[in-house]
Amino acid sequence: MSEERPPGSPWSASSAPGGDPIHEPREGAPPERRMRRIAALTAVVLLLAVGAWVILQRRGAEEAIEEPPAGQALIVDEQTPLVDPTRSAERQVVLFFAREGSDLLHPESRRIFVTAAISEQGKQVIEGLIRGPRRPLGVPVLPRETTLRELYVDREGNAYVDFGADMVARHPGGSDAEIATLFAVVNSLTYNFPEIRSVRILIEGEESDTLAGHIDLRRRYFRDLSRVAGEALEGGGGGEPRASR
């Protein structure tokens, strides 16, 4: 005799093999529960589809960068430098040298590399003075054996140029030669670099009384273009030659 379930019970009784009753859900689940299940499954499927699409797009972009189509330029973003950072721009400067038959300095143009530090550009100017003039009748203002130990500029615009002992040992001496050396250095630095207001010369990192017995090196010196040939500065075009910025 079968056991009857009261009406309204969500389960109906049936017998499994062996006689044990098992309960089965009534036909049809509540509509709200079914809709929630369908919505959850749909969301999972959408998330998986979007993730797969993103991965495929990223992989395709990477392949395009690694192997751009033949004959086409690779387009880069705005952050990619267009100039090789290992190459530095250049600028023109003016160096001052002595000349045979003249007690004035005469300018010659040179090109140097542009660097962030003015002191590094100043070193190139001094090295140009050491290498000497290129024009006929030009006279060196520094011994070819001269070594530049250091050049630095303080916050007030005072430059300190530290030469090796060879500058003194190899210098020909004489007041005219010492004046030419001093103001070739001073004018070449102050003329090309407005940041440099004055110049002080050191020998082996120390103050020196004189260069070769005549010029006092215990003080700072400022630009003095009265010691430069006026017609050379005018350059036939009027006004001082200006170094390109």
C-alpha positions in Angstrom: 0.0 0.0 0.0 1.6 3.3 -1.1 2.2 6.1 1.3 0.3 9.2 0.3 1.9 12.7 0.5 -0.2 15.6 1.6 -1.2 17.9 -1.2 1.1 20.9 -1.7 4.3 18.9 -0.9 7.1 19.8 -3.4 8.2 16.2 -3.5 6.5 13.1 -4.7 7.4 9.7 -3.5 8.6 6.9 -5.7 10.4 3.7 -5.0 13.9 2.9 -6.0 15.1 -0.7 -6.4 15.1 -2.2 -3.0 12.0 -0.5 -1.9 13.6 2.7 -0.5 11.6 5.8 -1.5 13.4 8.6 -3.3 12.1 12.1 -3.6 12.0 13.9 -6.9 11.3 17.5 -7.6 8.0 18.5 -8.9 7.9 19.2 -12.6 9.1 22.7 -13.4 11.3 24.9 -11.2 10.1 28.4 -10.2 10.6 30.8 -13.1 12.6 33.3 -11.0 15.3 30.7 -10.2 15.5 29.6 -13.8 16.0 33.1 -15.0 18.8 33.8 -12.5 20.6 30.6 -13.6 20.3 31.6 -17.3 21.6 35.2 -16.5 24.6 33.9 -14.6 25.5 31.4 -17.3 25.2 34.2 -19.9 27.5 36.5 -17.9 30.1 33.9 -17.6 30.0 33.2 -21.3 30.3 36.9 -22.1 33.3 37.3 -19.8 35.1 34.4 -21.4 34.4 35.7 -24.9 35.7 39.2 -24.0 38.8 37.8 -22.4 39.6 35.7 -25.4 39.1 38.7 -27.7 41.4 40.9 -25.7 44.1 38.2 -25.7 43.8 37.8 -29.4 44.0 41.5 -30.0 47.1 41.9 -27.8 48.8 39.0 -29.5 48.1 40.4 -32.9 49.5 43.8 -31.9 52.7 42.3 -30.7 53.1 40.3 -33.9 52.6 43.4 -35.9 55.4 45.3 -34.0 57.8 42.4 -34.2 57.2 41.8 -37.9 55.9 44.9 -39.7 54.6 44.3 -43.2 57.2 44.5 -45.9 57.6 48.0 -47.4 55.7 49.7 -44.6 57.1 51.9 -41.8 56.6 50.9 -38.3 54.4 53.5 -36.6 55.5 54.4 -33.0 53.9 56.4 -30.3 54.8 60.0 -29.5 57.1 59.0 -26.6 59.6 57.3 -29.0 62.6 59.6 -29.7 63.0 60.6 -33.3 66.7 61.5 -32.8 69.4 59.1 -31.8 70.2 60.2 -28.2 73.9 59.1 -28.6 74.4 61.9 -31.1 74.8 65.4 -29.7 73.9 68.6 -31.5 76.6 71.1 -32.3 77.0 74.8 -32.0 79.5 77.4 -33.2 81.9 79.2 -30.8 84.6 81.8 -31.2 88.1 81.3 -30.0 90.7 84.0 -29.6 94.3 83.6 -30.7 97.4 85.8 -31.0 98.7 86.8 -34.4 102.1 87.6 -35.8 102.7 91.4 -36.0 99.8 92.2 -33.7 99.5 92.7 -30.0 95.7 92.0 -30.2 93.7 88.8 -30.2 92.0 87.6 -33.3 88.8 85.3 -33.4 88.5 82.0 -35.1 85.3 80.0 -35.4 85.0 76.4 -34.1 82.2 73.9 -33.6 81.7 72.1 -30.3 79.2 69.6 -29.0 76.2 70.9 -27.0 76.1 69.4 -23.5 73.8 70.1 -20.6 76.6 71.4 -18.4 78.2 74.7 -19.5 81.4 73.5 -17.8 81.6 70.6 -20.3 81.2 73.0 -23.3 83.8 75.3 -21.7 86.3 72.4 -21.6 85.9 72.0 -25.4 86.7 75.6 -25.9 89.9 75.4 -23.8 90.9 72.2 -25.6 90.4 74.2 -28.9 92.8 76.8 -27.6 95.3 74.2 -26.7 95.2 72.7 -30.2 96.0 76.1 -31.6 95.0 78.4 -34.5 94.2 77.3 -38.0 94.5 80.6 -39.9 97.8 81.8 -41.4 99.9 84.0 -39.1 98.0 82.7 -36.1 100.1 82.2 -32.9 99.2 79.7 -30.2 98.2 81.2 -26.8 98.8 78.0 -24.8 101.7 75.6 -25.0 100.8 72.4 -27.0 101.8 70.4 -23.9 99.2 72.1 -21.7 96.8 69.8 -20.0 93.4 70.8 -18.7 92.8 69.2 -15.4 89.3 70.6 -14.7 86.9 73.4 -15.4 83.9 74.2 -13.2 81.5 77.1 -12.8 79.9 78.1 -9.5 76.4 79.5 -9.0 77.6 83.1 -9.3 79.0 82.5 -12.7 82.7 82.4 -11.7 84.6 79.9 -13.8 87.7 78.1 -12.4 90.1 76.7 -15.0 92.6 74.3 -13.6 95.7 73.7 -15.8 98.5 71.2 -15.3 102.0 72.4 -14.4 103.2 72.1 -18.1 101.3 75.3 -18.9 103.8 77.2 -16.7 106.8 75.1 -17.4 106.4 75.3 -21.2 105.2 78.9 -21.4 107.5 81.2 -23.4 107.1 84.0 -20.8 107.1 87.8 -21.4 104.3 90.2 -20.5 102.8 90.2 -24.0 102.6 86.5 -24.2 101.2 86.2 -20.7 98.5 88.8 -21.5 97.6 87.0 -24.7 97.3 83.7 -22.8 95.2 85.1 -20.0 92.7 87.0 -22.1 92.5 84.3 -24.8 91.2 82.1 -22.0 89.0 84.7 -20.3 87.4 86.1 -23.5 86.9 82.7 -25.2 84.8 81.6 -22.2 82.9 84.8 -21.3 82.2 85.6 -24.9 80.6 82.3 -25.8 78.8 81.6 -22.5 76.8 84.4 -20.9 76.5 82.2 -17.8 80.2 82.8 -17.2 80.9 86.2 -15.7 84.5 85.9 -14.6 87.4 83.5 -14.9 90.1 82.4 -12.4 93.1 80.4 -13.5 94.5 77.7 -11.2 97.7 75.6 -11.6 97.5 72.0 -10.4 94.4 72.8 -8.4 96.1 75.6 -6.4 96.3 79.4 -6.6 99.4 80.7 -8.3 101.0 84.1 -7.9 101.8 84.6 -11.6 101.7 82.7 -14.9 105.3 83.3 -15.8 106.4 86.2 -13.6 104.2 89.1 -14.9 100.4 88.5 -14.8 98.8 88.2 -11.3 96.7 85.0 -11.2 95.4 85.6 -7.7 92.3 87.5 -8.9 89.3 87.0 -11.2 89.3 88.4 -14.7 86.3 89.6 -16.7 85.8 89.9 -20.5 87.8 92.6 -22.1 87.2 92.9 -25.9 89.4 96.0 -26.0 92.2 93.4 -26.4 90.6 92.0 -29.5 91.1 93.3 -33.0 88.0 95.5 -33.8 88.0 94.8 -37.5 88.2 91.1 -36.8 85.2 91.2 -34.6 83.2 93.2 -37.1 83.9 90.5 -39.7 83.1 92.9 -42.5 79.4 92.7 -41.6 79.2 95.1 -38.6 78.8 94.0 -35.0 80.4 91.1 -33.1 80.3 87.6 -34.5 77.8 85.7 -32.4 78.0 82.1 -31.5 75.0 80.1 -32.6 72.8 79.1 -29.7 
